[in-house]
Amino acid sequence: MTDLTAFIAGLPKAELHVHHVGSASPRIVAELAARYEGDTAVPADPAALADFFAFRDFAHFIEIYLSVVDLIRDDADVRMLTYEIARELGRQQVRYAELTVTPYSHVRRGIPAPAFCAAISDARSAAARDFGVELSWCFDIPGEAGLAAAEQTLRIALDERPDGLVSFGLGGPEIGVPRPQFKPYFDAARAAGLRSVPHAGETTGPETIWDAVRELGAERIGHGVSAARDPELMAYLAEHRIPLEVCPTSNVRTRAVPVIDEHPLPVLVAAGVPVTINSDDPPMFGTSLEEEYAVAVRLLDLDAAGVAGLARSAVDAAFLPADRKATLRAEIDSYAAAS
């Protein structure tokens, strides 16, 4: 694994399932918490954040996540957060990332939608210039906030349409938040050219994934690990080449999977389901994209060629034009050949 660790570190990568606020490093979270000390429960000491980010279950994770969202209070905070996320992605040789962004959560806290979109757009330009990282956006409905949030997320997406907006998503809790109710919003987003990427099958069963495919027109699925319980669904995903954005450590940290050795990634791969490896909310889960690749190496018993294959799979599943995909694949091939 020592040689593979170095190989993973230098490998050009794409990251397709990583949340905007959930990517805030302990340094950034602590800096924001200190800025708003006395008006937040989030610790201002980076060393204390590991305990703060010890999640009892998925509901507790959402509670803690929203407490960090509360630290993002103006467009300058948004710009700083986005730029620093790109810095960390660049350190890991990520060339392209689709960040899941939840504009509703920030707009309802008082940041105007145009200012929010201007801030991420400015950070996007700086990320390309300073770190060589191309950022794209998935505008995400926080499912727990209901149809009002869906309506506002759609309106922001279509009215503001910032550079790099490629997809429309649905996150938050799955239990008690049926996917079919969001069909009109996904229909409108897809009609406007956005791709469909809902979360499904993380903390619920295969039927949620079926709903995401049938009702929301899902072209990729966030998580989707419960598909492993349904051979018919796995066959469908394999036949129709609908990738699952798999985030192994996240699934364990939120208790969606009991322990890493029981993660269904090998079952999904054996069934021919397209998968990408992703980090989800890396600092909150004490991980990184590099570490998730290392987890996949152990679960799938991969060599360097297999690791490069994971990187190519992410490029294949990315919402990028064909020429950009070809450039990234060539860079991966060149790196693998030279290693």
Residue, then its C-alpha position, 0 to 999 in steps of 0.5 A: m500500500t505504501d507504493l499505492t499511497a504515493f500513486i494515489a497522491g499523484l494521480p489526476k482525479a475528478e471528484l463528483h460527490v463532495h458537499h460545499v459546506g461539508s468540505a470546510s476544513p477544521r481551520i476554516v470552520a474554527e476561523l468562522a466559529a471564532r468570528y461568530e463566537g458567542d453566537t454558535a455552538v461550533p468550537a473555535d478550536p480545530a482540535a475540538l472539532a473531531d469530537f464535535f464531528a462524532f455523529r450518533d446517526f444520520a439525523h445527528f449528522i444533519e443537525i451538526y452540518l446545519s450548525v456549520v452552515d450557520l457560520i456562513r453568513d455573508d458572501a465573503d464567507v461563501r467566497m473564502l469557503t469555496y476558494e479554500i475547498a479548491r485549495e484542498l482539492g488541488r493539493q490532492q491533484v483533483r483537476y475537476a470537481e462537481l460541488t454539491v451546493t445548497p443555495y437555499s440554506h444560505v439565501r434563507r439565512g440572509i445572503p441574496a441569491p445574486a451575491f451568493c452566486a457571484a461569490i462562488s463564481d468569483a471563487r471558481s475563476a480564482a480556483a482555476r487560476d491559482f490551483g488548476v481546479e475546475l469547479s462545477w456546481c450541483f444545486d441541491i434541494p435540502g429535502e428536509a425543507g420541503l417543496a418551498a425549498a425545491e421551488q426556491t432552489l429551482r428559481i435560483a438555478l434558472d434565474e442566476r444560472p452561474d457559470g459551471l452550474v451543471s446539475f440539480g440534486l436532492g440531499g438531506p434525510e431520505i427517511g420521511v422525504p419521498r422522492p416522487q414529490f420533487k418530480p415537477y422541479f426535476d422535470a423543470a431543471r432537466a428541461a432547462g438542460l441541468r442533469s439529474v443527480p439526487h441522493a438516494g439509497e443511502t439510509t433507505g432501501p432500494e425503492t428510493i433509488w427506483d423512485a430517483v430513476r423513475e420519477l426524477g430521471a436520475e443520471r447519477i445517484g448520490h450514494g445508492v449503496s442500498a442497491a446492493r440489496d436488489p439484484e434487479l436494480m443492480a442489473y438495471l443500473a448496469e444496463h443503463r450505465i447509471p453511476l453510483e457516487v460511492c462515499p465509503t467512509s461517509n457511509v460508516r460515519t453516518r451509520a448507513v453501513p455498520v463497519i467498513d468491511e461490510h461496505p457493499l462496494p464490492v457487491l456493486v462492482a461485481a454486478g457491473v454497476p458503474v461506481t465513482i469514489n468520492s469523499d462527501d463531507p471529508p473534514m467532517f468524516g475525517t477523510s479525504l478523496e485520497e483516503e477514499y481511494a485507499v479504502a477502495v483499494r482495500l475493499l476491491d483488492l486493486d493494483a495501480a491499474g485498478v486505481a487508475g481505472l477508478a479515476r477514469s470512471a469518475v471522468d466518464a461519469a462527469f458532466l463534462p464535454a467529450d473533449r474535456k473528458a478526453t484531455l483528463r483521461a489522457e492525463i490519467d493514462s500518461y501518469a499511469a504509464a509513467s508510474 
